[in-house]
Amino acid sequence: MASTLVNRTTARHMWLTLDWQVHKLLSNVTFSYAFPTFHVRAMANKAKKNQKGGLEPRISLAMMVKNEEKMLPRALASAAPWVDEIIVVDTGSTDRTIEIAESYGAKIYHHPWEHNFSIHRNQSIGYCTGDWILILDADEELDQETAPQMRQLAKHPTANCFLFKLYNDVAGGGKTFLMHARLFRAGVGFHYEGLIHNIPTIPGEYSPSEVKLTHYGYNLDAEAMEAKHQRRLQMLGKAIDAQPQDYKLHAYLAQSLASHEESRPQAIQESLEAIRLADEQSAPGMDFPRCYFPLMGSLFYMQRWDELIQHSQACLERMPHYPDPYLFLMHSYAAKENWPEVVNCGRKFFQMQKMSQARQTDFLFVENQTYNQFPQAYHLWCIAEVIIGNLDEATEVYTKLINDERGEPESMPLLQKILRRDAPALALKLCEITREIHPEWAWIEKLLPIARQKAADQEFKDLREQGLQALKDNDFNKAIDKLERVAEYFFEDAEIHFSLAKAEYALNQRDEAKAHIIKGLNAHPGYVWGWKAMIDLSLAAGDARAAGVYLQRLLQINPGDQQVRQLYEQTKGAVGGDDGKTVSQEPPELVVFLVGGLAPQMVRKIAPHFLMHRAWGELLFERTGPENSLGRWATLYTGAETAAGAFSGRNQGFDQVLGLSELGHGDIWHRIADKKSVGLLSIPLGHPAPVLNGWSVSGYPGGLLTQEMVHPADQLPKVLTSGYRSDFITCEREQQLLSALLGSKMIHLARLDQIERNRIKLAMSMPAVDVLAIGFSCLEWAQQCFGSNDMRCFSLYQHIYGVIETTLAVLKPKNFAVFSQSAYDDISLQPDGNGFYCLSWHTGENAKAPVTDIAPEIMRLLGL
């Protein structure tokens, strides 16, 4: 019980006397029923003695009910242990209500329903014989931890009424709060007024208490709520017809109308009428919230923000300490992107909420409808601080949110919003705070990697801007220092590589500049400065042939550049001096295609469109990712069983990848190269480019093109100008974003396909060899992103085999072999004709032709 009592005796209370109360109650009685007067009640009152011989005040529970068999047991069970008498006025129940009440020892009195809640409430009071009267509805429940305090409250010498903390349980798990008069001293003349929302008239002193009460009547099933809504509308309509100047009736009608979307325009009009009447009648400030709330709520749902701001401010003029308008103002200003006002209203909202708890008697009968919406307010306040740039304040507000027991549902969407804003470092910090405080929130572990990625992105974007600015300022050493760190992260950023090259070129670091120009052109082949720089570097090194190749590519970009054309004519002889045949001019003796990806069960379901030859052998033992399948590829290259010690090193990622030199057994390509020339283009384990009799261009996962990815070095100009990319994925960061890249736009899937076609185009222009091997990786990436049964994978699979068929039709090699991870039902164990397909099975149908037979068979085809 609060230590300070507030005297609420007013002029309108002073004329209330006991005789008037008796007259008022008797006037509402149907005389066919017994009705005790206050005098009779006082005579019948039997006081209990306490342990010291004094009198213990008795508490009577007064209830009015009708057909409450579902709710009543909970209400009576919560109150029965703490009261001495239970009085129930029944207004016509036809269910088990009476039986339930009697089981708790209640005294039952029957009165026909008169469509007036106050009449029946006052009837129940009239039957009570206790010193104090507790008012409880059938759809309410006393809190068992605080209910025992009523015994102490009843001993107070002067207070006539105690306020309980009433929590309205509403749909969706929400709650509203108000201080409500519930425990009254008997015989002082208190009574109820009001047709529907009956309000007690309380003479004398009253005081707040800590006793809690929950009301469930606003959280029924849809059918019950609708029936209740219709009854309320009928009663309010009749009451307003009888008392059109009663602003409270108009406010209650507005509240009912605001609960349904189709009647919100009418709710606005009823609210405005209630406000007009309340102003005319000089109503006290505490009466205005009930008039304004349905108006503000309806305007909020209809998103009429300017009007909502206007009426929320008008409500605060009448009751400045009312919290609810501040939350409506926060929503309104957020919708209008007035973020400073969102922050201002957020602070005031919580100040007023704190005040409503500290000064509870100032909020009597004022329902705090936003009591359960603190997380929503924290959300709006925090995002406003982020947008303004007050990151420390945003952190403080967010921490309050996650420390609120109701805060989790708002925390994740708030963090997602912050991640989309330009505050990734803050988002990461808040994610880490969340994990520390709430390790049980499983979703934070999924959000943390994204936050780290975003924070790193922002960090390197800042470094990028600093490096580019340093380059503009001719501070080349600083530019190199900043941009080298950025290039390791934004590996595919062509501008970074070109900018690094310009800084290095200015410092006469020619080799370093050349390496970055090659990477830049590989990422962005249309960058004119890069080609001009490669021409200058080639001419300076005395390599007129390379310069001529680059000049030819530059003319394709800008055919009207006469200076470039003139220089090209000067070097044309050097470019045309190579009389060697190309692959397209002199077909290889054997062409090998290495196709990754796609599980065999898919091909069993969907018949391929080609039937060139029968399946032979087994390549992969199980479907795995590109890195995990290296052991299987190693078996293909060596003809030896896959073993734990097959490699002398371990794959460390894109910057330290395994190559043929890491194999524990001699590879087939070097064995063939002892007798034949070999061309290797983008084959797995082909990094760095193997040195052998012929040529090689490194493939997955080599990243952007570098000099060491091409052997011999004089083939670099041809590879670079062809638009060759070693793979669709060129760095670890891109691999992490694979799903976003391929899943977001079809253009990326088309680019994946184009990279594979470019390999064939390059292969045709490379020097003629006896054995040509080409690797494809697009199915690996598509399958990882979409899954093996996705039609996009199957479509890409069909296209790759279409490319293979076309290449074979053009080249007409003596022998060919296709190694993939797909098969047919009808297989043979021996190659047929001038080539074979080696396709894998999961279930072992062709286990008689193991992968270790592949290398010897290739050697046999070549007569080696």
N, C-alpha and C positions, 0 to 999 in steps of 0.2 A: 504494500500500500504506500502510496506517495506520502511524504511527510507534510506536504503543504495542501491544505484544503482550500478550495475555491468556493466562495459564497455566491450562489447563483440565484438568490432571492430577488425577484423582480416585481414590478408593480402588478404584472398580469398573474403572478403566482399568489400574491398576498390575499386575494379575495377567495382563494380556494379554501374551503373549510370542510371539516368532516361531514357536517350536515349536508352541504352541497354535494359531496362525493356520494353519500348514501342516496340522495335524491337522483343524481345522475345515473347511478347504477340501477336503481329501482325502476327508473323510467324506461330502461331497456330490457326489462325482465318479462318473460312470458309467464303469467302467474299460474299456469298449470304445473309449473315446476317449483320445487322448494328453493328458496334463495335466502341465505343468511345475511344479515346486515353486519356492519363493522362492529356494532355493539355486541351482537351475538358472538361474533368471532373473538372479541376480546374476552368475553366471559368464559369461552370454552378453552382459551389458551392455557395450556399446562406447561409450566416451565420446568426444565430439568435442572438438577443440582450438579455443580461441578465438584471436583475432588476436595475443594476447600469449603464446600457447603454453600457456595454462591449459586446463582441461577445461570444456567447456560442458555443463551438465546437459541430459539428454535427457528429452523429454516423450512419454509414450505416451497415446494415446486409447483408452479402454476402453468398449465398447458392447455391449449385449445387445439383440437384435432378433428380430422375427418378422413377416413380411408387411408390410414398411414401405416398399414401392416408391414410394409417394406422398410420404412425408415425408423419407426417408433422404437423397436428393440434396442437399437444402437443408442438413441437419445436417453432412454430410461436407464439402460445399463451404465451409462456414463455419469448420471446424476444421482441414482438411488443411494450409493454409499455415503453421500455427503449431505443429504437432506433428511428431515424428520417427518415429512408429509408430502404426498404427491396428490395434487388436485388436477383432474382432467375434465375439461368441458368438451363433450363430443357433440358435433353439429350435424349428425346424421350418417354415421359410418355404416356401411353394409358389408364390410370385410371383417377381418379378425382383429381390428383395432381395439375393441373393448376387451376382448379376451386377453390380448397382450398386456394392456394397461393393468387389468386386474391381477395378472400374474406377478406384477411388481408391487402389489398392495395399494394401487391407486384408488382414490375415491372418485367415482364416475358420476358426472352430472350431465343431463341431456338437455340441449337447447336447439331448437330448429335454426337452420342457417338463415341469417337476416341480411346477407350480402354486405356485412360491415365487420371488418376484423376487430376494430376497437371495441365494439359492443361485446363480442365474445371474449376478448382478452380481459376486459373489465369484469365480466361475469366470473372468469376463473379466479381473478384476484379476490372477488367477494367471498369465495368459499374458503379461502386460506385462513388458518388459525395460528400460524407461526408469527414470530416477532419480525422475521425478515422473509421476503418473497423473492424467489428466483424465477425468472421468466426464461423459458426454453421452448423452442419449436421442435416438432417431430423430426425435421431434417437437419438438426444440429447435434453437436457432440461436445461435451465438456472435456477439456484436456485434463488427464488424470494426474499429471505432475503438479499442476497449479490449482486444481479444484479444492484441495484441502485448505487452501488459504481462506476460503469463505468463512470458516469457523472463527478465524481471527478478525476478519473484516466485520463480522456481526457483533463484535464487542466494542466497536468504535463508539465513543460517547456522543458525538455530534453529527456525523455524516448521515444523510438520509438516503444516499444512493452511491453505488460503486459501479464504475465503468469497467467492462471486460474488453480484452483485446479480441475482436471478432475478425476472423479470417474467412472470406468468401472463397470457396473452392469453385473455380470456373473451368470451363472446357479447355482442353489442351494443356492441363497441368498448371494453369495459372492460379494466382491468388490476388484478392484485393483485401484491403485492411481498413478498419475504422474502429474507434473507441465507441462502445455501445453500452448504454445503461441497462443493466441486467439484474442487479441485486438491490432491492428497495427495503427501506424500513417500513414496516406496517403501521397503519394508523396516522400517517402524516398527510394524506390526501393526494398521493400520486395517482395518476390514471392515464389512460391512453386516448389519443385523439387521432382522427384520420380514418378514412374509409378503407384504404388498402394498405399503404405504408404507414401503419399506425405508429405514432411517436409518443413516448411517455412525457407527460408534463410533470416536472420534478420540483417541488418546493424545497427550499432549504439548501443545505450543503451537499455536494457530491464530490467524489474523489476518484482518480484513476486507480487501477489495481493491475496486478500481473496475471490475473486469471485469464486463461485463453479459451476460446470457443471457436469451433469450425462449423461453417454453414455449407451444406452440400446441395442446397436447392437450386443452384445455378448450373449444376453439372449432372443433369439427368440425361437419359437417352433422348434421342431426337423426337420421338413420338410424345413422350411426357413433357418435354420442354415446349413443344408446339401447342399442346393442349393447355398448358399453363399460360402460355402467351395469349392464346385466344380468350381465355377466361379473364385475364387481366385487362385486355383491351375492352371487353364488354363492360366490366365494372367501372373502368376509368371513364369510358364514354358516358355512362349514366351519371357518374359523379360530377363530371364537368358540365353536363346539361343542368344539373341541380345547382352547382356552384361554379359558374363560369369565371369568377374572379379569383379563384384559388390557384395561385401560381404553382404551388407544390403539385397539384393534380396535373397541370400541364407539363411540368417537369417529369413526373412519373410516366406520363403517356409518351413523352419524347424518348425517354429511356427505353421503353418497350418497343417503340417504332424503330429506334436506331439498331436494334438487334437483327433486323432483317434488311437485306440489301434493297429490296424494292420499295421499302417504306422510309428510307433515309431522307429523301427530300421532304416528306411530311414531318419527320422527326425534327428537321432543321426549323420548320415553321413553328412547331409546338415549343421548341426550346426558345426561340425568339419571343414568342408570346409569353412564356413563363418569365423571361428576363424583363420584358416590358412591365408586366404586372408587379413583379418583385420590386422594380425601381419605383413604380407609382406608389406602392405601399410601404416604401422605405424599409424593406426587409433587411434583417441583419446580415452581415457579410458571410456568415457561415451557411446561409441558405442559398447562396449563389452557385456554389460548385455543382449542386444537383441540377441546376438549371442549365449550366454551361457544358457539363461533360457530354451529354448526348449530342449537343451541337458540335463540339470539337471532334468527337469520335466520328460523326457522320461526315464532316468536312475532310477528315483525315482519309477515310476509306474512299471518298470521291476525289481525293487529290486536288482539292481546291485550296492551294497553299496560301495564297494571299488572304483569303477570307479567314483561314484558320489562324494565321498570324494575328489578324485584326481582332478576332474574338478571344483568342488566348490572352492577348495583352489586356483586353477589356475585362476579362475574368480576374486577372491579377490586380487590376485597379480596385476591384471590389473586395478581394481577399488575397492580399499580397503574398501570404505564406503558403498558399495552396500549391502542392508540388506538381500535380498532373499537367497543368498548362505548359510547364517547362519542357516536358518530354514531347508534347505536340509541337512546340516551337523548335525543338531540336530536329524533328523529322522535317518540318517545313523548311527550315534554313538549309538542311542538308540537300533537300530536293532543289533548292535554288542556288546551291553551291556557295552559300555564305558561311564559310567555315569558321571565321572568328566568332560569329553569333552562335554557332553550334557549340563551340567551346564555352562561351559565356553562359549559355542556357544549361549546359551540362553541369557546370560548377553550381549554379543556382538550384538545379534540380536536386542534387544531393544535399545541399545546404538545407533546403526546405524539407527533404525527407528526414534529415537528422532532427530538425526543429519539431516536426510532427510527432516524433517519439519523445522528445524532451519536454514539450509543452502540450501534452495530450488533451488537456481540458479545453484548449483553444480550438480543438478540432472535433468537438462533440458532434456526432451525426454527419460528419464530413467523411465520405468514403474515399479512401486513398486507393484509386483504381490502378495506379502504376506501381504499387508496392512490390509486385512480383516482376517488374520489368527493369530492374537494375542492370542485368546483363545487356539488354538492348540499348540502354542509355550509355553504358560503358563503351559498347561497340561504336556508336555514333561519335561519342566524344573522342575516342582513341583515333579513329580514322581521320577526324578533323585535325587533330594535333599532328598527325603524320603529314597530311596535305599542306598544312601551314609550315611544317618544318620543325616543330617543337618535339624532337625525338625523345628527349629525356622525359618530358611530360607524357608523351605517348606510352613510354615504357611503364611509367608509374600507373597510368590508368589501366593498361593491359594487365598489369600484375594484380590490381584490384579485381579485375574481371575474373581471372582464373582462380583467385582466392575465394570468390563467391561460390557457394555450393551449387548455384544454378548456372554457373558460367560456361560449362563445357559446350553446350549447343551453339553458343555465339563465338567461341574461341576459334574453332577451325575456319569458319567462313571469314572471320576477321583477319586471320593470318593469311588466308588466300588472297584477300583484297590487298593487304600490305605487300605481298609478293608481287602483285601486278603493278604496284606503284614504284616510284623511283627511290625505294628505301630498302634494298635487299639486305644490307648489313643489319638494319634494324629487324627485319623479318627473321634473319638467322638468330639474332640475339634473343628475340622473343620465343622462337622455337626452343632454344636451349633452356631458357627460363621455364618454359612449359614442361619440358621433359624432366627438369630437376624437381619441380613442385608436384607434377602429376605423372610419374613414370607409368602409371596404370592406364593412361590414355593411349591406346594402341595406335591411333591415327597419326600421332606426332612423329613416329618412326618413319612413316611414309612421306611426311612433309619435310623432314629435316634434310634429306638429300637434295630435294628441289631447292630448299632455302640456301644450302651450301653452294649449289650450282649458280643460283642467281647472285649470291654475294660475290662469288668468284668472277662471274661475268661482269658485274659492276666494277669490281676492283681493277680488272684488266682493261675495261673500257676507259676508266680514268687514266690508267697508265698509257693507253693508246693515245688519248687526247694530249697528254703531256709530251709524249714522244713526237707526235706530229707537229706540235707547237715548237718543240725544240728544233726540229728540222727546218721549220719556217724561219726560226731565229738564227739559223746557221750554226747552232750549237750541236755539231755532229756527234761528238762523243756522248753527250747526254741523250741524244736521239737514239743512238745505237744501244745504250744501256737500257733505256725504257722499252724500246721496240723489240729487242731480242727476247725479253721476258714475255712480251705480249705474243710474239710469234710462236712460242712454245705452247701457248694456250689457244689462241685463235689461229690454229695451224693453217686453216684454209682461207684466211683473209689475205687476198692478193695485194691490197693496198699496203699492208704492213710489210710484206716482202719487198715490194717495190720501194717503199720509203727507206727501209733498211739498206737496200742496194744503193740508193741515191746518197745516203750518208756515208756508206763505205766507199763509194765511187769518189766522193769529194775528198776523202782521206787517202785516196790511192790504194785502197784495199781491194784490188781487182778480183782476186779469187773468191773472196767472201761475197763481193757484190754479184759475181756471176752466179753463185749458188742460189742467192735469193731471187735473182731475176728469173732463173729457170723455174723455181717454185711459183713465182708470181705469174709467169706465163702459163704454167700448167693449170693454175687455178682460174686465170682470166686471159685467154688467148687473144683477146682483142685490144690489149693495152699497147698502144703504139710505142710509147717510150721504151718499153721492155725490149721490143724487137730492135729498135735503133741502138739500144745499149749493147745487145748481143752482137750486132753488126760491128760496132766500134771495137768491142773486145776481140772479136774474131780477126778483124783486119790488123789490130795491134799485135796479135799473136802470129800473124802471117798465114792464117787459115782462110784463104780466099774461097775455098769450096764451102766451108761452113757459112761464111758471110753471104755467099750467093744464095744458099738455101733460105737464110733468114730474110734476105732481100726479096726473094720470090714470095715468101709468106706475107711480107709487108705490103707488096703490091696487090695481093689479094684483098687486103683490108682497105687500101687506098690506091686504086689503080691510076688515079689522076695525079699522083705525086711525081712530077717530072724529075726532080733531083734523085729520088730513089730509083726511078727507072733507068736513068743515066748510069748510076752506080751499078745497077744490076747488069746492064749490058757489058760493063767493064769486067765483071766477074763471071759472066755467062759461060765462058770457055772452061773455067775451073769446075763449074757445077756439072757441065755435060761431059767432063773428061772421064767419068767412071763408066767403062764399057761392060761391067759385070751385069749378068742377068738378074732379074728379080724373081720372087716366088711365083708371081703371076705369069711370068714369061717362061719359066722352067719349073714345072710342078715337082714337088718332092716325091721321093720314093714311098714315103710313109707319112701320113698326117694323123696326129693323135689329138683328140679333143678331151679335155678334162673338165667335166661338168659337175659342179657340186649341188647339193641340196635336193629336196623333194623326196619324201618317203615312198617306198615301193607300193604300199597298200593303196595309194591314190591312183596309181596307174592301173591297178587291178579293177578299180571301180569305173574308170573312164578310159575307153579304148583310145590309144593314140592314133593319129591320122596317117602315120607312116609305118611301113612294114619292110624296111630295107634288108635287114638280116636278123638272125635269131640272137637271143641273149646268150652270153657266154661268161662264165666265171663269176666271181664275187669280189666286189671292190671294198665295200665298207661293211663292217660287222654290225654296226648299229648306227642309227641317225644321230649325229652329233653336230656341234657347232664347228666353225672353221678352225679354231685353234685346237679343239679336242680331237679333230679328225686327222691331225698331222701324223699321228702314228700309223694310221691306215694308209695315208699317202706314202709314208716312208716305206711301207711294205710293198706298195706298187713300184716304187723307184728302185728297190734293192732286190726284190724277189725273196727276201728273208722274213722270217716270222717277226711280228711286232713284239718287242720286249721292252721292259722298263729301261734298259740301257741302250735303246735304239739311238738316243741323241746324246751328244757330249755336253750339251747346254740345255737351258730351259727358256721357253718363250716368255719374254718379259713385257710384251706389248708391242706397240707400233714402232717404238724407237730401238728396240733390241729384239729382232725377230729371228727365228731359226731359218737357216738356209741349208743347201745341199752339203756344205762343209761340216755341218753338225751331225750328219748321219754316221751311225756306227758301222755301216757296211757301205761298200762302193755302190754308187748309184748307176742306174741304167744309162743315163745320158752321157756320162763320161766314158762308159764302156763302149757305147755306140760311136762316140766321137773319136775313138782310136782308129776307126776305119771309115767313118762317114762324117759328113758335116751336119751339124745340128743347129736348129733355130728354136729357141725357147721364148715364148711370149706369155708373160703373166701367169706362169704356172705356180702352184703352191710350192713352198720351200725354195723359191727362186729368188732369194734375197740374201746378200746383194747379188747382182747379176753374176751368174757362174762364168768362170773363164774356161772356155772349151773351143774346140774346132768348129767355128761358126759364129753365131751371135746369140745374145740373150738380153731380154728386157725384163726386169724384175716386176713381179705382180704382188698380190696380196701378201702381207699388208704393208707394202712399202711406203705408203703416204704419197705426198706430192713428189714429182719427178726430181731426181738428183743425178749428178754425173755418175755415181757409183752404181746406179740402177741400170746402166746401159753398158754392154760390152759388144764390140770394142767401142772406145770413146768416140770414134769418128762417126758413129751412127746416131749420136745424140741429136744433131740438128734435124735429121729425118723424123726421129721419135717425137721431138718437141713440137715441130711444125705440123705433125699429123693430128694434134689434139688428143694424143694418147693420155689416158689417166690410168694409173696402176690399179685403181679400184674406186668404186663409188664412195666407200668410206676411207678416208685418208688419215684419220687420227682418232685417238681414244674418245675424245669429246663427241665427235660425230657418231661413234658407235653407241654411246650412251643416249644420244638423241635420235637413234634410228627410227623408232616408232613414230616420233613426231615428224621426222622428215618424210618418210614414206606414207604415213597414214594421213597426213594433213592435206596434201595436194597430189593429184595425179601427175603433175609435171615432174615430180621427183621420181616417180616410177618410170616415166618415159626417159628421164635422164639416165636412170640405171640401165635401161635397155640400150640407150644410145652409146654408152661407154663400152658395152660388149660389141656393138657393131663396129666401133672405131678400132677395136683390136684386129678384127678381120681386115679392115681397110689398111691398117699399118702392116699387118703380116704380108699382104699382097705386094707391098712396095719394098719390103726388106730383101736383102741379097738372097739369091736362091740357095737352098740347102737340100741335103738328102732326106733329112727327117725334120718335120715341123711339128711342134707341140704348142697348143694354145689352151690356156686356162680361162674358164668363165666362173665368176663368183656371184652373179646377180641372184641365182636361186638360193644361195646361202642366206643373203640378206633378206630377201622377200619372205622366205620361209620363217626366219627368226621373227620377222615383224608381224606377219599375218597368220602363220600356222600353215602346216603342210596341206590341209584340206581346203584352203581358201582358193576360190576360182582365179584370183589374181596370180597365185603361184602357178597354177596349171596353165594359165594363158601364157605366162612368161616362159614356162617350160616348153610349151609348144613352139613359141617363137624362137627360142634358142636352137631347137632341133631343126626348125625351118632354115635358120642361118647355116647350120651345119650341113644340111642337105644341099643348099645352094652352093656353099663353098666346095663341097665334094664334086658337085656337078660341073663347076667351072674348072677346078684343078685337075680332076680325073686322075688322082694318084694311083699308083699300083696297089698300094695297101692303105688301109685306114683302121683306126680303132677309136671307139668312143667309150670313155669311162664315166659312168654316172651313178646315180643312186636310185634308179628306177628299173622296172623289169616287165616282162610279159609272162603270162601263164604258160604259153607254149614255148619252151626253151630247148636249146640243144647245148651239149657240152663242148662242142668243137666249133671253131670259126668256119664260116661258109663264104666262098667266093674270095674277093680280094680284101676283105676286112671283117671286123666283128664288133659287136656291142658287148661291153662288159658291164653288167648292171647288177646291183646288189639286191639281196633278199634278207628279210629279217628271220624268216622261218626255216631257212636252210634247204630249200628244194634243190638248189644246185651246189650243195656243199661238196660234191665230188670234184668241182673245179675251183679250188681255193684261190685266194688272191695271190698266193705265192707262185702260181703258174703263169701269171700275166707277163712278168718280165722275161722269162724264158721264151714265151710264145712270140713276143715282139722281136726278140733276137732271132728266132727262127724265121719269121716273116722277112727279115732283112738279110737272111743267109749268113748270120754271124754265129 
